[in-house]
Amino acid sequence: MFNFANRETLVLIAVLVSLAATYYLYTEMKRQKEDIHNVKTFVSHKLARSPAHEAKKQPKPKPMEEEVEEIEEEEED
């Protein structure tokens, strides 16, 4: 096949290629993890400022005691 390519040389080349591929995949995975974190942060920030979220935050007015008594009387009838 090749004159210079004995078994040890091919094994060494295969190890170097696999190490390079592992490093590349590690950096890509780290970058994707940061991207996912950024998207999650962006979405949660946008949802916190959405009008629907603001409507949920507003407390409902408590009924006055007279209204509660009237409702209870209507339920008894």
N, CA, C and O atoms as a CHARMM CRD file, in Angstrom:
* protein
*
  308
    1    1 MET  N      0.83200  -1.17000   0.00000 PROA 1      0.00000
    2    1 MET  CA     0.00000   0.00000   0.00000 PROA 1      0.00000
    3    1 MET  C      0.88200   1.24000   0.00000 PROA 1      0.00000
    4    1 MET  O      1.13400   1.78800  -1.07300 PROA 1      0.00000
    5    2 PHE  N      1.35800   1.70600   1.12900 PROA 2      0.00000
    6    2 PHE  CA     2.30000   2.81100   1.19800 PROA 2      0.00000
    7    2 PHE  C      3.61500   2.27600   1.73900 PROA 2      0.00000
    8    2 PHE  O      3.63300   1.35300   2.55300 PROA 2      0.00000
    9    3 ASN  N      4.69900   2.85200   1.28900 PROA 3      0.00000
   10    3 ASN  CA     6.00400   2.41900   1.77800 PROA 3      0.00000
   11    3 ASN  C      6.26400   2.89700   3.20300 PROA 3      0.00000
   12    3 ASN  O      6.87800   2.17900   3.99200 PROA 3      0.00000
   13    4 PHE  N      5.80400   4.10300   3.54200 PROA 4      0.00000
   14    4 PHE  CA     6.07600   4.66400   4.85900 PROA 4      0.00000
   15    4 PHE  C      5.05100   4.22900   5.90100 PROA 4      0.00000
   16    4 PHE  O      5.25200   4.44700   7.09600 PROA 4      0.00000
   17    5 ALA  N      3.95700   3.61500   5.46000 PROA 5      0.00000
   18    5 ALA  CA     2.84100   3.35400   6.35700 PROA 5      0.00000
   19    5 ALA  C      2.93900   1.96000   6.96000 PROA 5      0.00000
   20    5 ALA  O      2.40300   0.99200   6.42000 PROA 5      0.00000
   21    6 ASN  N      3.61700   1.87900   8.06000 PROA 6      0.00000
   22    6 ASN  CA     3.57100   0.62800   8.79000 PROA 6      0.00000
   23    6 ASN  C      2.44800   0.72000   9.82000 PROA 6      0.00000
   24    6 ASN  O      1.77000   1.74300   9.91500 PROA 6      0.00000
   25    7 ARG  N      2.25900  -0.31500  10.56600 PROA 7      0.00000
   26    7 ARG  CA     1.13100  -0.39700  11.47700 PROA 7      0.00000
   27    7 ARG  C      1.16900   0.68600  12.56300 PROA 7      0.00000
   28    7 ARG  O      0.13300   1.28400  12.85200 PROA 7      0.00000
   29    8 GLU  N      2.29800   0.95000  13.15400 PROA 8      0.00000
   30    8 GLU  CA     2.39800   1.93500  14.22300 PROA 8      0.00000
   31    8 GLU  C      2.08600   3.34800  13.72100 PROA 8      0.00000
   32    8 GLU  O      1.44300   4.13300  14.41800 PROA 8      0.00000
   33    9 THR  N      2.53500   3.65700  12.53700 PROA 9      0.00000
   34    9 THR  CA     2.28100   4.98200  11.97200 PROA 9      0.00000
   35    9 THR  C      0.79400   5.18200  11.72500 PROA 9      0.00000
   36    9 THR  O      0.25800   6.25100  12.01700 PROA 9      0.00000
   37   10 LEU  N      0.12400   4.17500  11.19600 PROA 10     0.00000
   38   10 LEU  CA    -1.31100   4.28200  10.93800 PROA 10     0.00000
   39   10 LEU  C     -2.10200   4.40400  12.24200 PROA 10     0.00000
   40   10 LEU  O     -3.07300   5.15800  12.31200 PROA 10     0.00000
   41   11 VAL  N     -1.69100   3.67100  13.26400 PROA 11     0.00000
   42   11 VAL  CA    -2.37000   3.77200  14.55900 PROA 11     0.00000
   43   11 VAL  C     -2.18300   5.17000  15.13500 PROA 11     0.00000
   44   11 VAL  O     -3.12800   5.74600  15.67400 PROA 11     0.00000
   45   12 LEU  N     -0.98700   5.71600  15.03000 PROA 12     0.00000
   46   12 LEU  CA    -0.71900   7.05900  15.53600 PROA 12     0.00000
   47   12 LEU  C     -1.55200   8.10000  14.78800 PROA 12     0.00000
   48   12 LEU  O     -2.09000   9.01800  15.40700 PROA 12     0.00000
   49   13 ILE  N     -1.66300   7.97100  13.49900 PROA 13     0.00000
   50   13 ILE  CA    -2.47500   8.89900  12.70600 PROA 13     0.00000
   51   13 ILE  C     -3.95200   8.78000  13.08400 PROA 13     0.00000
   52   13 ILE  O     -4.65200   9.78700  13.19000 PROA 13     0.00000
   53   14 ALA  N     -4.41900   7.55200  13.28600 PROA 14     0.00000
   54   14 ALA  CA    -5.82000   7.33800  13.67200 PROA 14     0.00000
   55   14 ALA  C     -6.11100   7.95100  15.04300 PROA 14     0.00000
   56   14 ALA  O     -7.17900   8.52700  15.24900 PROA 14     0.00000
   57   15 VAL  N     -5.17600   7.83000  15.97200 PROA 15     0.00000
   58   15 VAL  CA    -5.35900   8.41300  17.30300 PROA 15     0.00000
   59   15 VAL  C     -5.40000   9.93700  17.20900 PROA 15     0.00000
   60   15 VAL  O     -6.24000  10.57000  17.84800 PROA 15     0.00000
   61   16 LEU  N     -4.52000  10.52300  16.43600 PROA 16     0.00000
   62   16 LEU  CA    -4.50700  11.97700  16.28900 PROA 16     0.00000
   63   16 LEU  C     -5.79000  12.49400  15.64100 PROA 16     0.00000
   64   16 LEU  O     -6.33600  13.51700  16.05400 PROA 16     0.00000
   65   17 VAL  N     -6.25900  11.78200  14.62900 PROA 17     0.00000
   66   17 VAL  CA    -7.50100  12.19100  13.95700 PROA 17     0.00000
   67   17 VAL  C     -8.67900  12.07800  14.91700 PROA 17     0.00000
   68   17 VAL  O     -9.54000  12.95800  14.94300 PROA 17     0.00000
   69   18 SER  N     -8.72800  11.00700  15.70500 PROA 18     0.00000
   70   18 SER  CA    -9.83800  10.84500  16.64500 PROA 18     0.00000
   71   18 SER  C     -9.78800  11.90300  17.74800 PROA 18     0.00000
   72   18 SER  O    -10.83500  12.38500  18.18200 PROA 18     0.00000
   73   19 LEU  N     -8.58600  12.27200  18.20900 PROA 19     0.00000
   74   19 LEU  CA    -8.46800  13.34100  19.20000 PROA 19     0.00000
   75   19 LEU  C     -8.92100  14.68100  18.63600 PROA 19     0.00000
   76   19 LEU  O     -9.59600  15.45100  19.31800 PROA 19     0.00000
   77   20 ALA  N     -8.55300  14.95400  17.40400 PROA 20     0.00000
   78   20 ALA  CA    -8.97700  16.20200  16.77300 PROA 20     0.00000
   79   20 ALA  C    -10.50200  16.23300  16.60800 PROA 20     0.00000
   80   20 ALA  O    -11.12900  17.26600  16.84100 PROA 20     0.00000
   81   21 ALA  N    -11.08700  15.11800  16.21200 PROA 21     0.00000
   82   21 ALA  CA   -12.54500  15.05300  16.04700 PROA 21     0.00000
   83   21 ALA  C    -13.24800  15.20600  17.39600 PROA 21     0.00000
   84   21 ALA  O    -14.28500  15.86300  17.48300 PROA 21     0.00000
   85   22 THR  N    -12.69600  14.61100  18.43400 PROA 22     0.00000
   86   22 THR  CA   -13.28000  14.73400  19.76700 PROA 22     0.00000
   87   22 THR  C    -13.24100  16.17500  20.24400 PROA 22     0.00000
   88   22 THR  O    -14.22800  16.67000  20.79000 PROA 22     0.00000
   89   23 TYR  N    -12.13700  16.84600  20.05300 PROA 23     0.00000
   90   23 TYR  CA   -12.02500  18.25600  20.44500 PROA 23     0.00000
   91   23 TYR  C    -13.01800  19.11700  19.67700 PROA 23     0.00000
   92   23 TYR  O    -13.65900  19.99400  20.25500 PROA 23     0.00000
   93   24 TYR  N    -13.14800  18.86900  18.37400 PROA 24     0.00000
   94   24 TYR  CA   -14.09000  19.62500  17.55800 PROA 24     0.00000
   95   24 TYR  C    -15.52100  19.42100  18.04900 PROA 24     0.00000
   96   24 TYR  O    -16.26900  20.38800  18.19500 PROA 24     0.00000
   97   25 LEU  N    -15.90200  18.18000  18.30100 PROA 25     0.00000
   98   25 LEU  CA   -17.25300  17.90300  18.77500 PROA 25     0.00000
   99   25 LEU  C    -17.50000  18.51800  20.15400 PROA 25     0.00000
  100   25 LEU  O    -18.60400  18.98800  20.43100 PROA 25     0.00000
  101   26 TYR  N    -16.49400  18.52000  21.01000 PROA 26     0.00000
  102   26 TYR  CA   -16.62800  19.12500  22.33100 PROA 26     0.00000
  103   26 TYR  C    -16.88300  20.62500  22.22100 PROA 26     0.00000
  104   26 TYR  O    -17.75900  21.15800  22.90200 PROA 26     0.00000
  105   27 THR  N    -16.12800  21.30100  21.37200 PROA 27     0.00000
  106   27 THR  CA   -16.32400  22.74800  21.23100 PROA 27     0.00000
  107   27 THR  C    -17.67800  23.06500  20.60800 PROA 27     0.00000
  108   27 THR  O    -18.32000  24.04400  20.99200 PROA 27     0.00000
  109   28 GLU  N    -18.11900  22.25400  19.65600 PROA 28     0.00000
  110   28 GLU  CA   -19.42700  22.47100  19.04300 PROA 28     0.00000
  111   28 GLU  C    -20.54200  22.24800  20.05900 PROA 28     0.00000
  112   28 GLU  O    -21.50900  23.00900  20.08900 PROA 28     0.00000
  113   29 MET  N    -20.42100  21.22600  20.88600 PROA 29     0.00000
  114   29 MET  CA   -21.43000  20.95500  21.89900 PROA 29     0.00000
  115   29 MET  C    -21.48000  22.09700  22.91800 PROA 29     0.00000
  116   29 MET  O    -22.56000  22.49100  23.36100 PROA 29     0.00000
  117   30 LYS  N    -20.32600  22.61800  23.28300 PROA 30     0.00000
  118   30 LYS  CA   -20.27000  23.72100  24.23500 PROA 30     0.00000
  119   30 LYS  C    -20.93000  24.96400  23.63500 PROA 30     0.00000
  120   30 LYS  O    -21.65900  25.67300  24.33000 PROA 30     0.00000
  121   31 ARG  N    -20.68300  25.22800  22.37100 PROA 31     0.00000
  122   31 ARG  CA   -21.28500  26.37800  21.69700 PROA 31     0.00000
  123   31 ARG  C    -22.80200  26.22400  21.60300 PROA 31     0.00000
  124   31 ARG  O    -23.54100  27.18600  21.81500 PROA 31     0.00000
  125   32 GLN  N    -23.26400  25.01600  21.28500 PROA 32     0.00000
  126   32 GLN  CA   -24.70400  24.78400  21.20500 PROA 32     0.00000
  127   32 GLN  C    -25.36800  24.92700  22.56300 PROA 32     0.00000
  128   32 GLN  O    -26.48900  25.42700  22.66100 PROA 32     0.00000
  129   33 LYS  N    -24.68200  24.49100  23.61200 PROA 33     0.00000
  130   33 LYS  CA   -25.22600  24.63500  24.96600 PROA 33     0.00000
  131   33 LYS  C    -25.39100  26.11400  25.31300 PROA 33     0.00000
  132   33 LYS  O    -26.40100  26.50200  25.90100 PROA 33     0.00000
  133   34 GLU  N    -24.41800  26.93400  24.95900 PROA 34     0.00000
  134   34 GLU  CA   -24.52200  28.37400  25.20300 PROA 34     0.00000
  135   34 GLU  C    -25.65400  28.98600  24.38600 PROA 34     0.00000
  136   34 GLU  O    -26.37300  29.85600  24.87900 PROA 34     0.00000
  137   35 ASP  N    -25.82000  28.53700  23.13700 PROA 35     0.00000
  138   35 ASP  CA   -26.89900  29.04700  22.30000 PROA 35     0.00000
  139   35 ASP  C    -28.26200  28.70300  22.89100 PROA 35     0.00000
  140   35 ASP  O    -29.16000  29.54500  22.90800 PROA 35     0.00000
  141   36 ILE  N    -28.42300  27.48200  23.37000 PROA 36     0.00000
  142   36 ILE  CA   -29.68600  27.06500  23.96800 PROA 36     0.00000
  143   36 ILE  C    -29.96700  27.88200  25.21700 PROA 36     0.00000
  144   36 ILE  O    -31.10400  28.29300  25.45200 PROA 36     0.00000
  145   37 HSD  N    -28.94900  28.11500  26.01000 PROA 37     0.00000
  146   37 HSD  CA   -29.12200  28.93000  27.21800 PROA 37     0.00000
  147   37 HSD  C    -29.54400  30.35000  26.84900 PROA 37     0.00000
  148   37 HSD  O    -30.42100  30.92400  27.49500 PROA 37     0.00000
  149   38 ASN  N    -28.92700  30.91700  25.82000 PROA 38     0.00000
  150   38 ASN  CA   -29.28300  32.26900  25.37400 PROA 38     0.00000
  151   38 ASN  C    -30.72400  32.32700  24.87000 PROA 38     0.00000
  152   38 ASN  O    -31.43300  33.29600  25.14100 PROA 38     0.00000
  153   39 VAL  N    -31.15900  31.31000  24.14500 PROA 39     0.00000
  154   39 VAL  CA   -32.53200  31.27800  23.64200 PROA 39     0.00000
  155   39 VAL  C    -33.51200  31.16800  24.80300 PROA 39     0.00000
  156   39 VAL  O    -34.52800  31.86300  24.82600 PROA 39     0.00000
  157   40 LYS  N    -33.21200  30.29800  25.77200 PROA 40     0.00000
  158   40 LYS  CA   -34.09100  30.16600  26.93300 PROA 40     0.00000
  159   40 LYS  C    -34.20100  31.48600  27.68500 PROA 40     0.00000
  160   40 LYS  O    -35.29400  31.88200  28.09100 PROA 40     0.00000
  161   41 THR  N    -33.08700  32.15900  27.87000 PROA 41     0.00000
  162   41 THR  CA   -33.09600  33.43100  28.57500 PROA 41     0.00000
  163   41 THR  C    -33.90700  34.46500  27.80600 PROA 41     0.00000
  164   41 THR  O    -34.68800  35.20900  28.40000 PROA 41     0.00000
  165   42 PHE  N    -33.72700  34.51700  26.49500 PROA 42     0.00000
  166   42 PHE  CA   -34.45900  35.46100  25.65300 PROA 42     0.00000
  167   42 PHE  C    -35.96300  35.20900  25.72000 PROA 42     0.00000
  168   42 PHE  O    -36.74600  36.14400  25.88100 PROA 42     0.00000
  169   43 VAL  N    -36.36200  33.95200  25.59700 PROA 43     0.00000
  170   43 VAL  CA   -37.78100  33.61400  25.60000 PROA 43     0.00000
  171   43 VAL  C    -38.40200  33.92300  26.95100 PROA 43     0.00000
  172   43 VAL  O    -39.49300  34.48900  27.01300 PROA 43     0.00000
  173   44 SER  N    -37.72800  33.56300  28.02600 PROA 44     0.00000
  174   44 SER  CA   -38.30000  33.83600  29.34300 PROA 44     0.00000
  175   44 SER  C    -38.38100  35.34200  29.60000 PROA 44     0.00000
  176   44 SER  O    -39.30800  35.81500  30.25700 PROA 44     0.00000
  177   45 HSD  N    -37.40800  36.09100  29.08200 PROA 45     0.00000
  178   45 HSD  CA   -37.42900  37.54300  29.23700 PROA 45     0.00000
  179   45 HSD  C    -38.59300  38.14700  28.44900 PROA 45     0.00000
  180   45 HSD  O    -39.27800  39.04600  28.93700 PROA 45     0.00000
  181   46 LYS  N    -38.81100  37.65400  27.24100 PROA 46     0.00000
  182   46 LYS  CA   -39.91600  38.15500  26.42500 PROA 46     0.00000
  183   46 LYS  C    -41.26700  37.77600  27.02800 PROA 46     0.00000
  184   46 LYS  O    -42.19800  38.58100  27.01700 PROA 46     0.00000
  185   47 LEU  N    -41.37700  36.56000  27.55300 PROA 47     0.00000
  186   47 LEU  CA   -42.63900  36.14100  28.15000 PROA 47     0.00000
  187   47 LEU  C    -42.95300  36.94300  29.40300 PROA 47     0.00000
  188   47 LEU  O    -44.11800  37.20900  29.69800 PROA 47     0.00000
  189   48 ALA  N    -41.93200  37.32200  30.13000 PROA 48     0.00000
  190   48 ALA  CA   -42.15000  38.10100  31.34500 PROA 48     0.00000
  191   48 ALA  C    -42.68500  39.49200  31.01800 PROA 48     0.00000
  192   48 ALA  O    -43.36000  40.10300  31.84700 PROA 48     0.00000
  193   49 ARG  N    -42.39800  39.99100  29.84300 PROA 49     0.00000
  194   49 ARG  CA   -42.85700  41.33200  29.44400 PROA 49     0.00000
  195   49 ARG  C    -44.07500  41.30800  28.53400 PROA 49     0.00000
  196   49 ARG  O    -44.50100  42.36200  28.06300 PROA 49     0.00000
  197   50 SER  N    -44.64500  40.14300  28.27300 PROA 50     0.00000
  198   50 SER  CA   -45.77800  40.06100  27.35800 PROA 50     0.00000
  199   50 SER  C    -47.03900  40.58600  28.03600 PROA 50     0.00000
  200   50 SER  O    -47.15000  40.52600  29.26000 PROA 50     0.00000
  201   51 PRO  N    -47.97900  41.09500  27.26500 PROA 51     0.00000
  202   51 PRO  CA   -49.22100  41.61900  27.84200 PROA 51     0.00000
  203   51 PRO  C    -50.02400  40.54500  28.58200 PROA 51     0.00000
  204   51 PRO  O    -50.66900  40.84500  29.58600 PROA 51     0.00000
  205   52 ALA  N    -49.99300  39.32100  28.10700 PROA 52     0.00000
  206   52 ALA  CA   -50.72800  38.24900  28.77600 PROA 52     0.00000
  207   52 ALA  C    -50.15200  38.00100  30.16100 PROA 52     0.00000
  208   52 ALA  O    -50.89300  37.74300  31.10900 PROA 52     0.00000
  209   53 HSD  N    -48.85900  38.07800  30.27600 PROA 53     0.00000
  210   53 HSD  CA   -48.21600  37.87700  31.57300 PROA 53     0.00000
  211   53 HSD  C    -48.56000  39.02000  32.51900 PROA 53     0.00000
  212   53 HSD  O    -48.77400  38.79900  33.71100 PROA 53     0.00000
  213   54 GLU  N    -48.61400  40.22000  32.00000 PROA 54     0.00000
  214   54 GLU  CA   -48.96900  41.37500  32.81700 PROA 54     0.00000
  215   54 GLU  C    -50.40800  41.24900  33.31700 PROA 54     0.00000
  216   54 GLU  O    -50.70900  41.63300  34.44700 PROA 54     0.00000
  217   55 ALA  N    -51.29000  40.71800  32.48600 PROA 55     0.00000
  218   55 ALA  CA   -52.67800  40.55000  32.89400 PROA 55     0.00000
  219   55 ALA  C    -52.78000  39.52200  34.01600 PROA 55     0.00000
  220   55 ALA  O    -53.61200  39.67700  34.90900 PROA 55     0.00000
  221   56 LYS  N    -51.98100  38.51100  33.99200 PROA 56     0.00000
  222   56 LYS  CA   -51.99300  37.50300  35.04400 PROA 56     0.00000
  223   56 LYS  C    -51.46500  38.06200  36.35200 PROA 56     0.00000
  224   56 LYS  O    -51.88800  37.63200  37.42500 PROA 56     0.00000
  225   57 LYS  N    -50.56000  39.00300  36.27800 PROA 57     0.00000
  226   57 LYS  CA   -49.95900  39.56500  37.48000 PROA 57     0.00000
  227   57 LYS  C    -50.92800  40.44100  38.25800 PROA 57     0.00000
  228   57 LYS  O    -50.82400  40.53700  39.48000 PROA 57     0.00000
  229   58 GLN  N    -51.86400  41.07800  37.57400 PROA 58     0.00000
  230   58 GLN  CA   -52.75800  42.01400  38.24000 PROA 58     0.00000
  231   58 GLN  C    -53.67800  41.26000  39.19100 PROA 58     0.00000
  232   58 GLN  O    -54.33200  40.29800  38.79000 PROA 58     0.00000
  233   59 PRO  N    -53.73100  41.68800  40.44100 PROA 59     0.00000
  234   59 PRO  CA   -54.60100  40.99600  41.39900 PROA 59     0.00000
  235   59 PRO  C    -56.06300  41.29600  41.10500 PROA 59     0.00000
  236   59 PRO  O    -56.42500  42.38500  40.66100 PROA 59     0.00000
  237   60 LYS  N    -56.87900  40.30200  41.36500 PROA 60     0.00000
  238   60 LYS  CA   -58.30800  40.49500  41.16400 PROA 60     0.00000
  239   60 LYS  C    -58.85700  41.30100  42.33500 PROA 60     0.00000
  240   60 LYS  O    -58.45200  41.08600  43.47800 PROA 60     0.00000
  241   61 PRO  N    -59.76100  42.21200  42.06600 PROA 61     0.00000
  242   61 PRO  CA   -60.32600  42.98800  43.18200 PROA 61     0.00000
  243   61 PRO  C    -61.15600  42.07200  44.07700 PROA 61     0.00000
  244   61 PRO  O    -61.92300  41.23500  43.60100 PROA 61     0.00000
  245   62 LYS  N    -60.98300  42.25200  45.36200 PROA 62     0.00000
  246   62 LYS  CA   -61.73500  41.44100  46.31500 PROA 62     0.00000
  247   62 LYS  C    -63.16600  41.97300  46.39600 PROA 62     0.00000
  248   62 LYS  O    -63.37700  43.18500  46.42400 PROA 62     0.00000
  249   63 PRO  N    -64.14600  41.06900  46.43300 PROA 63     0.00000
  250   63 PRO  CA   -65.53200  41.54300  46.53200 PROA 63     0.00000
  251   63 PRO  C    -65.78800  42.13200  47.92300 PROA 63     0.00000
  252   63 PRO  O    -65.24600  41.67600  48.93100 PROA 63     0.00000
  253   64 MET  N    -66.60300  43.12300  47.93100 PROA 64     0.00000
  254   64 MET  CA   -66.92000  43.75800  49.20400 PROA 64     0.00000
  255   64 MET  C    -67.80100  42.82100  50.01700 PROA 64     0.00000
  256   64 MET  O    -68.39900  41.89600  49.46500 PROA 64     0.00000
  257   65 GLU  N    -67.88600  43.05300  51.32900 PROA 65     0.00000
  258   65 GLU  CA   -68.63200  42.17100  52.21600 PROA 65     0.00000
  259   65 GLU  C    -70.11200  42.12200  51.84200 PROA 65     0.00000
  260   65 GLU  O    -70.73700  41.06600  51.94300 PROA 65     0.00000
  261   66 GLU  N    -70.67500  43.23900  51.41600 PROA 66     0.00000
  262   66 GLU  CA   -72.08200  43.26600  51.03900 PROA 66     0.00000
  263   66 GLU  C    -72.34100  42.35300  49.84500 PROA 66     0.00000
  264   66 GLU  O    -73.34400  41.64100  49.81000 PROA 66     0.00000
  265   67 GLU  N    -71.42400  42.37300  48.85300 PROA 67     0.00000
  266   67 GLU  CA   -71.58300  41.52900  47.68200 PROA 67     0.00000
  267   67 GLU  C    -71.49300  40.06300  48.06900 PROA 67     0.00000
  268   67 GLU  O    -72.23400  39.23400  47.54000 PROA 67     0.00000
  269   68 VAL  N    -70.59000  39.73600  48.98700 PROA 68     0.00000
  270   68 VAL  CA   -70.44300  38.34900  49.43000 PROA 68     0.00000
  271   68 VAL  C    -71.72200  37.88700  50.11400 PROA 68     0.00000
  272   68 VAL  O    -72.18300  36.77100  49.87500 PROA 68     0.00000
  273   69 GLU  N    -72.31000  38.74500  50.97500 PROA 69     0.00000
  274   69 GLU  CA   -73.54300  38.38400  51.65900 PROA 69     0.00000
  275   69 GLU  C    -74.68700  38.20500  50.67100 PROA 69     0.00000
  276   69 GLU  O    -75.50800  37.30200  50.83100 PROA 69     0.00000
  277   70 GLU  N    -74.74900  39.05400  49.65300 PROA 70     0.00000
  278   70 GLU  CA   -75.79100  38.92900  48.64700 PROA 70     0.00000
  279   70 GLU  C    -75.64100  37.62600  47.87100 PROA 70     0.00000
  280   70 GLU  O    -76.63200  36.95200  47.58800 PROA 70     0.00000
  281   71 ILE  N    -74.42700  37.27500  47.53200 PROA 71     0.00000
  282   71 ILE  CA   -74.17500  36.03500  46.79300 PROA 71     0.00000
  283   71 ILE  C    -74.55600  34.84100  47.65300 PROA 71     0.00000
  284   71 ILE  O    -75.14800  33.88600  47.14900 PROA 71     0.00000
  285   72 GLU  N    -74.23100  34.87400  48.93500 PROA 72     0.00000
  286   72 GLU  CA   -74.57500  33.77300  49.83300 PROA 72     0.00000
  287   72 GLU  C    -76.08200  33.64500  49.97500 PROA 72     0.00000
  288   72 GLU  O    -76.60600  32.53200  50.01500 PROA 72     0.00000
  289   73 GLU  N    -76.78300  34.76100  50.05300 PROA 73     0.00000
  290   73 GLU  CA   -78.23400  34.71900  50.16000 PROA 73     0.00000
  291   73 GLU  C    -78.86200  34.14100  48.91000 PROA 73     0.00000
  292   73 GLU  O    -79.82900  33.38500  48.99800 PROA 73     0.00000
  293   74 GLU  N    -78.33000  34.48400  47.74800 PROA 74     0.00000
  294   74 GLU  CA   -78.85700  33.96200  46.49600 PROA 74     0.00000
  295   74 GLU  C    -78.61500  32.45500  46.41100 PROA 74     0.00000
  296   74 GLU  O    -79.46200  31.73400  45.88500 PROA 74     0.00000
  297   75 GLU  N    -77.51400  31.97600  46.90100 PROA 75     0.00000
  298   75 GLU  CA   -77.21000  30.54800  46.87000 PROA 75     0.00000
  299   75 GLU  C    -78.13600  29.77300  47.79600 PROA 75     0.00000
  300   75 GLU  O    -78.48700  28.63100  47.49600 PROA 75     0.00000
  301   76 GLU  N    -78.54100  30.37000  48.91800 PROA 76     0.00000
  302   76 GLU  CA   -79.44000  29.70000  49.87000 PROA 76     0.00000
  303   76 GLU  C    -80.83800  29.54800  49.29100 PROA 76     0.00000
  304   76 GLU  O    -81.53100  28.58400  49.61800 PROA 76     0.00000
  305   77 ASP  N    -81.27000  30.47000  48.44300 PROA 77     0.00000
  306   77 ASP  CA   -82.63200  30.41400  47.87300 PROA 77     0.00000
  307   77 ASP  C    -82.75100  29.36000  46.86300 PROA 77     0.00000
  308   77 ASP  O    -83.82300  29.17600  46.28700 PROA 77     0.00000
